[in-house]
Amino acid sequence: MSATEKDLIIKLPLRVGLWMSHADDTAGFFDDKVERARLKAVIERIAKHHESSGFVRNALANTLAHEDKWPEWAGDIDNIFKDCKAALQMVKAQSAHEDLQLYRVVIMQTAVCVAEAFQEDPIVPDLTGLTFASANDPGIPDNISKKEKKALEELKKVLWG
């Protein structure tokens, strides 16, 4: 896997989180430090939840290790669906099927957790509530805005299309 391909895979969780945090800007404005802290907490929680997967553990460890690059990675968020498709193609070509399925789940969980975490409550949601009926049925919570639900539905179509 080239450095560019690896970069896309490790920065996608952050980029999806940023994209989701702006899906409904009516929730209020957060300064960059607050936003980064919440995104970091979400990614850390997801990494811990999936620590048994070497692929996910490695990808998210790299996402967190490159926090200094997050401002650079934040650019061009409008192309997030294109980035998702490209990253999924790379994971599919380079990794086991289980890694691809779990990577999809991780990306979706990141978006769902960000949608929930960026509501009034600054606490990052517990992942135990994010039980999916199957890898193809990621639940979308009720406690988020209509705009966020629409964004999550669009992301779900891209990830499992």
ZAPAFI-514896 format. One record per atom (N, C-alpha, C): residue number from 1; atom name; x, y, z. Coordinates in Angstrom, 2 decimals. Atoms other than C-alpha are relative to their C-alpha. Layout:
N
[r NUM, CA, [X, Y, Z]]
...
***
This chain:
161
[r 1, N, [0.85, -1.17, 0.00]]
[r 1, CA, [0.00, 0.00, 0.00]]
[r 1, C, [0.90, 1.24, 0.00]]
[r 2, N, [-0.81, -1.22, 0.08]]
[r 2, CA, [1.43, 3.38, -0.96]]
[r 2, C, [-0.26, 0.90, 1.20]]
[r 3, N, [0.15, -0.95, -1.11]]
[r 3, CA, [1.90, 6.18, 1.56]]
[r 3, C, [-1.29, 0.81, -0.16]]
[r 4, N, [1.22, -0.77, 0.26]]
[r 4, CA, [-0.95, 8.13, -0.08]]
[r 4, C, [-1.24, -0.82, 0.34]]
[r 5, N, [1.12, 0.88, -0.31]]
[r 5, CA, [-3.30, 5.15, 0.20]]
[r 5, C, [-0.14, -0.18, 1.51]]
[r 6, N, [0.01, 0.17, -1.45]]
[r 6, CA, [-2.33, 4.56, 3.82]]
[r 6, C, [-0.50, 1.27, 0.68]]
[r 7, N, [0.45, -1.29, -0.55]]
[r 7, CA, [-2.83, 8.26, 4.55]]
[r 7, C, [-1.52, 0.14, -0.07]]
[r 8, N, [1.45, -0.13, 0.17]]
[r 8, CA, [-6.37, 8.18, 3.18]]
[r 8, C, [-0.73, -0.88, 1.01]]
[r 9, N, [0.65, 0.93, -0.93]]
[r 9, CA, [-7.28, 5.16, 5.31]]
[r 9, C, [0.09, 0.49, 1.43]]
[r 10, N, [-0.13, -0.43, -1.40]]
[r 10, CA, [-5.91, 6.65, 8.52]]
[r 10, C, [-0.65, 1.36, 0.27]]
[r 11, N, [0.62, -1.30, -0.25]]
[r 11, CA, [-7.30, 10.15, 8.03]]
[r 11, C, [-1.52, 0.00, -0.18]]
[r 12, N, [1.44, 0.03, 0.25]]
[r 12, CA, [-10.81, 9.08, 6.97]]
[r 12, C, [-0.85, 0.05, 1.27]]
[r 13, N, [0.83, -0.13, -1.20]]
[r 13, CA, [-12.16, 8.53, 10.51]]
[r 13, C, [-0.10, 1.45, 0.50]]
[r 14, N, [0.01, -1.41, -0.42]]
[r 14, CA, [-11.16, 12.09, 11.44]]
[r 14, C, [-0.84, 0.83, -0.97]]
[r 15, N, [0.71, -0.81, 1.00]]
[r 15, CA, [-12.50, 13.54, 8.18]]
[r 15, C, [-1.51, -0.25, 0.05]]
[r 16, N, [1.43, 0.30, -0.12]]
[r 16, CA, [-15.84, 11.74, 8.56]]
[r 16, C, [-0.55, 0.66, 1.26]]
[r 17, N, [0.42, -0.66, -1.23]]
[r 17, CA, [-16.03, 13.03, 12.13]]
[r 17, C, [-0.18, 1.50, -0.18]]
[r 18, N, [0.11, -1.44, 0.28]]
[r 18, CA, [-15.38, 16.60, 10.99]]
[r 18, C, [-1.21, 0.29, -0.87]]
[r 19, N, [1.14, -0.17, 0.90]]
[r 19, CA, [-17.91, 16.27, 8.18]]
[r 19, C, [-1.31, -0.11, 0.79]]
[r 20, N, [1.22, 0.19, -0.79]]
[r 20, CA, [-20.52, 14.96, 10.61]]
[r 20, C, [-0.22, 1.13, 0.98]]
[r 21, N, [0.14, -1.09, -0.98]]
[r 21, CA, [-19.81, 17.71, 13.13]]
[r 21, C, [-0.58, 1.26, -0.62]]
[r 22, N, [0.53, -1.17, 0.69]]
[r 22, CA, [-20.85, 20.24, 10.50]]
[r 22, C, [-1.29, -0.31, -0.77]]
[r 23, N, [1.23, 0.38, 0.71]]
[r 23, CA, [-23.90, 18.35, 9.19]]
[r 23, C, [-1.19, 0.84, 0.44]]
[r 24, N, [1.07, -0.85, -0.53]]
[r 24, CA, [-26.14, 20.45, 11.41]]
[r 24, C, [0.64, 1.06, 0.87]]
[r 25, N, [-0.70, -1.06, -0.74]]
[r 25, CA, [-24.40, 23.64, 12.41]]
[r 25, C, [-0.93, 0.80, 0.91]]
[r 26, N, [0.91, -0.71, -0.90]]
[r 26, CA, [-27.52, 24.81, 14.24]]
[r 26, C, [0.21, -0.40, 1.45]]
[r 27, N, [-0.26, 0.45, -1.38]]
[r 27, CA, [-26.31, 22.87, 17.30]]
[r 27, C, [0.91, 0.97, 0.74]]
[r 28, N, [-0.87, -0.98, -0.65]]
[r 28, CA, [-23.93, 25.73, 17.96]]
[r 28, C, [1.40, -0.04, -0.58]]
[r 29, N, [-1.36, -0.11, 0.51]]
[r 29, CA, [-20.40, 26.79, 17.22]]
[r 29, C, [0.97, -0.47, 1.06]]
[r 30, N, [-1.05, 0.44, -0.89]]
[r 30, CA, [-17.45, 25.04, 18.78]]
[r 30, C, [1.32, 0.51, -0.56]]
[r 31, N, [-1.30, -0.40, 0.51]]
[r 31, CA, [-13.96, 26.43, 18.59]]
[r 31, C, [0.79, -1.25, -0.38]]
[r 32, N, [-0.77, 1.13, 0.52]]
[r 32, CA, [-11.33, 24.24, 16.95]]
[r 32, C, [0.53, -0.90, 1.11]]
[r 33, N, [-0.53, 0.81, -1.09]]
[r 33, CA, [-9.86, 23.11, 20.27]]
[r 33, C, [-1.07, -0.93, 0.58]]
[r 34, N, [1.10, 0.82, -0.54]]
[r 34, CA, [-13.22, 21.89, 21.59]]
[r 34, C, [-0.36, -1.09, -1.01]]
[r 35, N, [0.35, 0.96, 1.03]]
[r 35, CA, [-14.04, 20.21, 18.29]]
[r 35, C, [1.04, -1.11, -0.08]]
[r 36, N, [-1.07, 1.01, 0.06]]
[r 36, CA, [-10.66, 18.45, 18.13]]
[r 36, C, [-0.01, -0.90, 1.23]]
[r 37, N, [0.03, 0.80, -1.24]]
[r 37, CA, [-10.95, 17.33, 21.76]]
[r 37, C, [-1.14, -1.03, -0.06]]
[r 38, N, [1.13, 0.93, 0.10]]
[r 38, CA, [-14.37, 15.79, 21.12]]
[r 38, C, [0.26, -1.08, -1.05]]
[r 39, N, [-0.32, 0.98, 1.03]]
[r 39, CA, [-13.23, 14.13, 17.91]]
[r 39, C, [1.04, -1.00, 0.51]]
[r 40, N, [-1.03, 0.89, -0.56]]
[r 40, CA, [-10.18, 12.74, 19.68]]
[r 40, C, [-0.63, -0.99, 0.96]]
[r 41, N, [0.67, 0.89, -0.96]]
[r 41, CA, [-12.38, 11.33, 22.46]]
[r 41, C, [-0.83, -1.06, -0.72]]
[r 42, N, [0.79, 0.96, 0.78]]
[r 42, CA, [-14.67, 9.69, 19.89]]
[r 42, C, [0.91, -1.05, -0.60]]
[r 43, N, [-0.91, 0.94, 0.65]]
[r 43, CA, [-11.77, 8.12, 17.99]]
[r 43, C, [0.66, -0.91, 1.03]]
[r 44, N, [-0.59, 0.82, -1.06]]
[r 44, CA, [-10.14, 6.94, 21.23]]
[r 44, C, [-0.99, -1.06, 0.48]]
[r 45, N, [1.00, 0.96, -0.47]]
[r 45, CA, [-13.38, 5.31, 22.36]]
[r 45, C, [-0.22, -1.10, -1.03]]
[r 46, N, [0.19, 1.01, 1.05]]
[r 46, CA, [-13.87, 3.56, 19.02]]
[r 46, C, [1.22, -0.91, -0.09]]
[r 47, N, [-1.22, 0.81, 0.03]]
[r 47, CA, [-10.24, 2.40, 19.00]]
[r 47, C, [0.00, -1.01, 1.14]]
[r 48, N, [0.03, 0.90, -1.16]]
[r 48, CA, [-10.64, 0.93, 22.48]]
[r 48, C, [-1.05, -1.09, -0.20]]
[r 49, N, [1.09, 0.95, 0.23]]
[r 49, CA, [-13.92, -0.74, 21.51]]
[r 49, C, [0.42, -1.10, -0.99]]
[r 50, N, [-0.41, 0.94, 1.04]]
[r 50, CA, [-12.26, -2.43, 18.50]]
[r 50, C, [1.47, -0.40, 0.11]]
[r 51, N, [-1.43, 0.26, -0.16]]
[r 51, CA, [-8.79, -3.04, 19.96]]
[r 51, C, [0.40, -1.42, -0.37]]
[r 52, N, [-0.36, 1.38, 0.36]]
[r 52, CA, [-8.97, -6.76, 19.15]]
[r 52, C, [0.31, -0.15, -1.49]]
[r 53, N, [-0.30, 0.04, 1.43]]
[r 53, CA, [-8.75, -5.98, 15.42]]
[r 53, C, [1.32, 0.71, -0.27]]
[r 54, N, [-1.30, -0.60, 0.30]]
[r 54, CA, [-5.14, -5.40, 14.40]]
[r 54, C, [-0.10, 1.10, -1.04]]
[r 55, N, [0.14, -0.99, 1.06]]
[r 55, CA, [-6.18, -3.53, 11.26]]
[r 55, C, [-0.57, 1.31, 0.54]]
[r 56, N, [0.65, -1.20, -0.55]]
[r 56, CA, [-8.52, -1.13, 13.07]]
[r 56, C, [0.89, 0.65, 1.04]]
[r 57, N, [-0.88, -0.53, -1.04]]
[r 57, CA, [-6.16, -0.74, 16.03]]
[r 57, C, [1.14, 0.80, -0.63]]
[r 58, N, [-1.10, -0.68, 0.69]]
[r 58, CA, [-3.32, 0.20, 13.67]]
[r 58, C, [-0.47, 1.28, -0.70]]
[r 59, N, [0.51, -1.18, 0.73]]
[r 59, CA, [-5.42, 2.57, 11.54]]
[r 59, C, [-0.33, 1.13, 0.97]]
[r 60, N, [0.41, -1.06, -0.93]]
[r 60, CA, [-6.89, 4.45, 14.51]]
[r 60, C, [1.16, 0.49, 0.85]]
[r 61, N, [-1.20, -0.45, -0.72]]
[r 61, CA, [-3.57, 4.51, 16.38]]
[r 61, C, [0.75, 1.02, -0.85]]
[r 62, N, [-0.65, -0.96, 0.90]]
[r 62, CA, [-2.12, 6.26, 13.33]]
[r 62, C, [-0.80, 1.29, -0.12]]
[r 63, N, [0.84, -1.20, 0.02]]
[r 63, CA, [-5.08, 8.65, 13.18]]
[r 63, C, [0.33, 0.87, 1.21]]
[r 64, N, [-0.28, -0.73, -1.24]]
[r 64, CA, [-4.43, 9.63, 16.79]]
[r 64, C, [1.45, 0.49, 0.07]]
[r 65, N, [-1.41, -0.37, -0.05]]
[r 65, CA, [-0.64, 9.69, 16.41]]
[r 65, C, [0.33, 1.20, -0.87]]
[r 66, N, [-0.25, -1.12, 0.92]]
[r 66, CA, [-0.87, 12.24, 13.61]]
[r 66, C, [-0.92, 1.19, 0.28]]
[r 67, N, [0.89, -1.10, -0.39]]
[r 67, CA, [-2.99, 14.74, 15.53]]
[r 67, C, [0.52, 1.35, -0.48]]
[r 68, N, [-0.58, -1.25, 0.49]]
[r 68, CA, [-0.59, 17.47, 14.44]]
[r 68, C, [-0.39, 0.29, -1.45]]
[r 69, N, [0.41, -0.18, 1.40]]
[r 69, CA, [-1.80, 16.91, 10.85]]
[r 69, C, [-1.51, 0.23, -0.15]]
[r 70, N, [1.45, -0.11, 0.09]]
[r 70, CA, [-5.51, 17.16, 11.70]]
[r 70, C, [-0.47, 1.29, -0.67]]
[r 71, N, [0.45, -1.21, 0.71]]
[r 71, CA, [-5.83, 20.82, 10.62]]
[r 71, C, [0.17, -0.12, -1.52]]
[r 72, N, [-0.25, 0.22, 1.43]]
[r 72, CA, [-4.33, 19.86, 7.25]]
[r 72, C, [-1.03, -0.99, -0.58]]
[r 73, N, [0.95, 1.02, 0.45]]
[r 73, CA, [-6.62, 16.81, 6.97]]
[r 73, C, [-1.43, 0.53, -0.06]]
[r 74, N, [1.36, -0.54, -0.09]]
[r 74, CA, [-9.67, 18.99, 7.65]]
[r 74, C, [-0.47, 0.64, -1.30]]
[r 75, N, [0.36, -0.67, 1.24]]
[r 75, CA, [-9.60, 20.53, 4.18]]
[r 75, C, [-0.81, -0.88, -0.94]]
[r 76, N, [0.73, 0.67, 1.08]]
[r 76, CA, [-11.88, 19.62, 1.29]]
[r 76, C, [-0.99, -1.06, 0.49]]
[r 77, N, [0.95, 0.93, -0.60]]
[r 77, CA, [-14.53, 17.95, 3.46]]
[r 77, C, [-1.16, -0.32, -0.95]]
[r 78, N, [1.10, 0.23, 0.93]]
[r 78, CA, [-17.05, 18.26, 0.61]]
[r 78, C, [0.19, -1.27, -0.84]]
[r 79, N, [-0.28, 1.22, 0.77]]
[r 79, CA, [-15.35, 15.27, -1.07]]
[r 79, C, [0.00, -1.25, 0.87]]
[r 80, N, [-0.08, 1.11, -0.95]]
[r 80, CA, [-15.92, 12.95, 1.90]]
[r 80, C, [-0.54, -1.31, -0.58]]
[r 81, N, [0.54, 1.24, 0.55]]
[r 81, CA, [-18.05, 10.45, -0.03]]
[r 81, C, [0.97, -0.62, -1.01]]
[r 82, N, [-1.02, 0.48, 0.94]]
[r 82, CA, [-15.42, 10.19, -2.77]]
[r 82, C, [1.15, -0.64, 0.78]]
[r 83, N, [-1.06, 0.55, -0.84]]
[r 83, CA, [-12.80, 9.63, -0.06]]
[r 83, C, [-0.40, -1.33, 0.61]]
[r 84, N, [0.49, 1.26, -0.58]]
[r 84, CA, [-14.94, 6.94, 1.57]]
[r 84, C, [0.08, -1.13, -1.03]]
[r 85, N, [-0.03, 1.02, 1.05]]
[r 85, CA, [-15.31, 5.06, -1.71]]
[r 85, C, [1.42, -0.43, -0.32]]
[r 86, N, [-1.40, 0.31, 0.30]]
[r 86, CA, [-11.58, 5.30, -2.44]]
[r 86, C, [0.64, -0.82, 1.12]]
[r 87, N, [-0.58, 0.73, -1.13]]
[r 87, CA, [-10.60, 4.14, 1.05]]
[r 87, C, [-0.54, -1.42, 0.07]]
[r 88, N, [0.58, 1.34, -0.02]]
[r 88, CA, [-13.01, 1.21, 0.91]]
[r 88, C, [0.60, -0.87, -1.10]]
[r 89, N, [-0.63, 0.75, 1.09]]
[r 89, CA, [-11.56, 0.16, -2.45]]
[r 89, C, [1.41, -0.45, 0.39]]
[r 90, N, [-1.37, 0.33, -0.43]]
[r 90, CA, [-8.04, 0.27, -0.98]]
[r 90, C, [0.00, -1.10, 1.06]]
[r 91, N, [0.08, 1.02, -1.05]]
[r 91, CA, [-9.00, -1.73, 2.10]]
[r 91, C, [-0.42, -1.33, -0.61]]
[r 92, N, [0.46, 1.23, 0.66]]
[r 92, CA, [-10.84, -4.25, -0.08]]
[r 92, C, [1.13, -0.67, -0.76]]
[r 93, N, [-1.08, 0.55, 0.80]]
[r 93, CA, [-7.81, -4.68, -2.33]]
[r 93, C, [1.17, -0.51, 0.84]]
[r 94, N, [-1.21, 0.29, -0.77]]
[r 94, CA, [-5.22, -4.89, 0.45]]
[r 94, C, [-0.21, -0.83, 1.27]]
[r 95, N, [0.25, 0.61, -1.31]]
[r 95, CA, [-6.92, -6.48, 3.46]]
[r 95, C, [-1.05, -1.10, -0.08]]
[r 96, N, [1.00, 1.06, -0.09]]
[r 96, CA, [-9.14, -9.33, 4.57]]
[r 96, C, [-1.41, 0.58, -0.03]]
[r 97, N, [1.40, -0.42, 0.07]]
[r 97, CA, [-12.90, -9.15, 4.06]]
[r 97, C, [-0.50, 0.49, 1.36]]
[r 98, N, [0.40, -0.40, -1.35]]
[r 98, CA, [-13.37, -8.91, 7.84]]
[r 98, C, [0.48, 1.41, 0.31]]
[r 99, N, [-0.53, -1.35, -0.21]]
[r 99, CA, [-11.16, -5.81, 7.90]]
[r 99, C, [-0.85, 1.04, -0.72]]
[r 100, N, [0.85, -0.91, 0.77]]
[r 100, CA, [-13.28, -4.18, 5.20]]
[r 100, C, [-1.33, 0.22, 0.72]]
[r 101, N, [1.28, -0.11, -0.69]]
[r 101, CA, [-16.50, -4.93, 7.07]]
[r 101, C, [0.14, 0.83, 1.27]]
[r 102, N, [-0.20, -0.73, -1.25]]
[r 102, CA, [-15.11, -3.62, 10.35]]
[r 102, C, [0.37, 1.46, -0.26]]
[r 103, N, [-0.35, -1.38, 0.34]]
[r 103, CA, [-13.63, -0.51, 8.70]]
[r 103, C, [-1.27, 0.79, -0.32]]
[r 104, N, [1.29, -0.65, 0.27]]
[r 104, CA, [-17.11, 0.33, 7.38]]
[r 104, C, [-0.71, 0.35, 1.31]]
[r 105, N, [0.66, -0.20, -1.28]]
[r 105, CA, [-18.53, -0.09, 10.87]]
[r 105, C, [0.67, 1.13, 0.78]]
[r 106, N, [-0.76, -1.03, -0.72]]
[r 106, CA, [-15.77, 2.08, 12.38]]
[r 106, C, [-0.31, 1.39, -0.56]]
[r 107, N, [0.30, -1.30, 0.62]]
[r 107, CA, [-16.42, 4.89, 9.90]]
[r 107, C, [-1.42, 0.44, 0.38]]
[r 108, N, [1.38, -0.34, -0.36]]
[r 108, CA, [-20.17, 4.74, 10.58]]
[r 108, C, [-0.11, 0.32, 1.48]]
[r 109, N, [0.03, -0.27, -1.44]]
[r 109, CA, [-19.66, 4.55, 14.35]]
[r 109, C, [0.58, 1.37, 0.31]]
[r 110, N, [-0.60, -1.31, -0.20]]
[r 110, CA, [-17.42, 7.60, 14.16]]
[r 110, C, [-1.03, 1.09, -0.27]]
[r 111, N, [1.00, -1.00, 0.36]]
[r 111, CA, [-20.14, 9.58, 12.40]]
[r 111, C, [-1.15, 0.04, 1.01]]
[r 112, N, [1.11, 0.06, -0.95]]
[r 112, CA, [-22.89, 8.39, 14.77]]
[r 112, C, [0.42, 0.60, 1.34]]
[r 113, N, [-0.48, -0.53, -1.29]]
[r 113, CA, [-20.81, 9.13, 17.88]]
[r 113, C, [0.20, 1.50, -0.05]]
[r 114, N, [-0.18, -1.44, 0.13]]
[r 114, CA, [-19.92, 12.58, 16.61]]
[r 114, C, [-1.36, 0.69, 0.00]]
[r 115, N, [1.34, -0.60, 0.01]]
[r 115, CA, [-23.58, 13.33, 15.87]]
[r 115, C, [-0.57, 0.07, 1.41]]
[r 116, N, [0.51, 0.02, -1.37]]
[r 116, CA, [-24.49, 12.32, 19.41]]
[r 116, C, [0.83, 0.88, 0.92]]
[r 117, N, [-0.89, -0.76, -0.89]]
[r 117, CA, [-21.46, 13.94, 21.06]]
[r 117, C, [-0.11, 1.49, -0.22]]
[r 118, N, [0.05, -1.42, 0.29]]
[r 118, CA, [-22.03, 17.27, 19.37]]
[r 118, C, [-1.38, 0.60, 0.29]]
[r 119, N, [1.25, -0.55, -0.51]]
[r 119, CA, [-25.51, 17.65, 20.85]]
[r 119, C, [0.35, 0.80, 1.25]]
[r 120, N, [-0.24, -0.83, -1.18]]
[r 120, CA, [-25.90, 19.59, 24.09]]
[r 120, C, [0.97, -0.64, 0.98]]
[r 121, N, [-0.81, 0.71, -0.98]]
[r 121, CA, [-24.13, 16.92, 26.14]]
[r 121, C, [1.41, -0.21, -0.55]]
[r 122, N, [-1.35, 0.12, 0.51]]
[r 122, CA, [-20.35, 17.10, 25.77]]
[r 122, C, [0.63, -1.37, 0.21]]
[r 123, N, [-0.55, 1.31, -0.28]]
[r 123, CA, [-19.89, 13.49, 26.87]]
[r 123, C, [-0.10, -0.87, -1.24]]
[r 124, N, [-0.02, 0.89, 1.16]]
[r 124, CA, [-18.89, 11.01, 24.18]]
[r 124, C, [-0.88, -1.21, 0.32]]
[r 125, N, [0.90, 1.12, -0.26]]
[r 125, CA, [-21.59, 8.33, 23.86]]
[r 125, C, [0.74, -1.33, 0.16]]
[r 126, N, [-0.54, 1.34, -0.20]]
[r 126, CA, [-20.93, 4.77, 24.97]]
[r 126, C, [-0.31, -0.84, -1.24]]
[r 127, N, [0.19, 0.80, 1.20]]
[r 127, CA, [-20.46, 2.40, 22.04]]
[r 127, C, [-0.87, -1.23, 0.22]]
[r 128, N, [0.80, 1.20, -0.23]]
[r 128, CA, [-22.34, -0.42, 23.73]]
[r 128, C, [-1.42, 0.20, -0.52]]
[r 129, N, [1.31, -0.27, 0.57]]
[r 129, CA, [-25.52, 1.26, 22.54]]
[r 129, C, [-0.03, -0.07, -1.51]]
[r 130, N, [-0.09, 0.06, 1.46]]
[r 130, CA, [-24.30, 1.06, 18.96]]
[r 130, C, [0.12, -1.44, -0.47]]
[r 131, N, [-0.02, 1.38, 0.47]]
[r 131, CA, [-25.10, -2.56, 18.38]]
[r 131, C, [-0.76, -0.03, -1.31]]
[r 132, N, [0.60, 0.07, 1.32]]
[r 132, CA, [-25.81, -3.17, 14.74]]
[r 132, C, [-0.63, -1.37, -0.16]]
[r 133, N, [0.65, 1.29, 0.26]]
[r 133, CA, [-28.26, -5.86, 13.71]]
[r 133, C, [0.90, -0.86, -0.88]]
[r 134, N, [-1.00, 0.68, 0.84]]
[r 134, CA, [-25.65, -6.76, 11.10]]
[r 134, C, [0.92, 1.08, -0.52]]
[r 135, N, [-0.93, -0.98, 0.57]]
[r 135, CA, [-22.75, -5.11, 9.35]]
[r 135, C, [-0.70, 0.87, -1.03]]
[r 136, N, [0.73, -0.77, 1.00]]
[r 136, CA, [-25.27, -3.97, 6.75]]
[r 136, C, [-1.16, 0.80, 0.58]]
[r 137, N, [1.11, -0.70, -0.63]]
[r 137, CA, [-27.68, -2.47, 9.28]]
[r 137, C, [0.48, 0.85, 1.17]]
[r 138, N, [-0.43, -0.86, -1.10]]
[r 138, CA, [-25.99, 0.26, 11.26]]
[r 138, C, [-1.17, 0.87, 0.46]]
[r 139, N, [1.11, -0.78, -0.52]]
[r 139, CA, [-28.58, 1.82, 13.49]]
[r 139, C, [0.31, 1.49, 0.01]]
[r 140, N, [-0.13, -1.45, -0.06]]
[r 140, CA, [-29.16, 5.55, 13.37]]
[r 140, C, [-0.85, 0.46, 1.17]]
[r 141, N, [0.72, -0.34, -1.23]]
[r 141, CA, [-30.12, 7.00, 16.75]]
[r 141, C, [-1.09, 1.04, -0.22]]
[r 142, N, [1.12, -0.94, 0.07]]
[r 142, CA, [-33.26, 9.00, 17.40]]
[r 142, C, [0.34, 1.37, 0.60]]
[r 143, N, [-0.28, -1.22, -0.75]]
[r 143, CA, [-31.60, 11.66, 19.57]]
[r 143, C, [0.88, 1.00, -0.75]]
[r 144, N, [-0.77, -0.96, 0.80]]
[r 144, CA, [-30.04, 13.62, 16.70]]
[r 144, C, [-0.96, 0.74, -0.93]]
[r 145, N, [0.85, -0.83, 0.85]]
[r 145, CA, [-31.36, 16.26, 14.32]]
[r 145, C, [-0.34, -0.70, -1.32]]
[r 146, N, [0.39, 0.54, 1.31]]
[r 146, CA, [-33.09, 15.56, 11.01]]
[r 146, C, [1.14, 0.13, -1.01]]
[r 147, N, [-1.13, -0.19, 0.92]]
[r 147, CA, [-30.11, 17.00, 9.14]]
[r 147, C, [1.08, -1.04, 0.24]]
[r 148, N, [-1.01, 1.01, -0.32]]
[r 148, CA, [-27.76, 14.65, 10.98]]
[r 148, C, [-0.46, -1.39, -0.43]]
[r 149, N, [0.54, 1.29, 0.45]]
[r 149, CA, [-30.04, 11.67, 10.29]]
[r 149, C, [0.14, -0.15, -1.51]]
[r 150, N, [-0.12, 0.03, 1.47]]
[r 150, CA, [-30.09, 12.57, 6.60]]
[r 150, C, [1.46, -0.23, -0.41]]
[r 151, N, [-1.42, 0.16, 0.30]]
[r 151, CA, [-26.30, 12.86, 6.55]]
[r 151, C, [0.45, -1.44, 0.28]]
[r 152, N, [-0.37, 1.38, -0.34]]
[r 152, CA, [-25.94, 9.47, 8.29]]
[r 152, C, [-0.58, -0.99, -1.00]]
[r 153, N, [0.61, 0.87, 1.03]]
[r 153, CA, [-28.33, 7.85, 5.80]]
[r 153, C, [0.82, 0.05, -1.29]]
[r 154, N, [-0.82, -0.14, 1.21]]
[r 154, CA, [-26.25, 9.23, 2.92]]
[r 154, C, [1.33, -0.73, 0.17]]
[r 155, N, [-1.27, 0.69, -0.26]]
[r 155, CA, [-23.04, 7.96, 4.52]]
[r 155, C, [-0.20, -1.51, -0.03]]
[r 156, N, [0.32, 1.43, -0.03]]
[r 156, CA, [-24.62, 4.55, 5.11]]
[r 156, C, [-0.09, -0.55, -1.43]]
[r 157, N, [0.13, 0.43, 1.40]]
[r 157, CA, [-25.49, 4.32, 1.39]]
[r 157, C, [1.37, -0.10, -0.68]]
[r 158, N, [-1.35, 0.03, 0.59]]
[r 158, CA, [-21.90, 5.14, 0.43]]
[r 158, C, [0.79, -1.19, 0.54]]
[r 159, N, [-0.79, 1.06, -0.62]]
[r 159, CA, [-20.41, 2.65, 2.88]]
[r 159, C, [-0.48, -1.40, -0.37]]
[r 160, N, [0.55, 1.32, 0.27]]
[r 160, CA, [-22.76, -0.25, 2.14]]
[r 160, C, [-0.71, -0.08, -1.34]]
[r 161, N, [0.67, -0.14, 1.27]]
[r 161, CA, [-24.17, 0.93, -1.21]]
[r 161, C, [-0.22, -1.19, -0.78]]
***
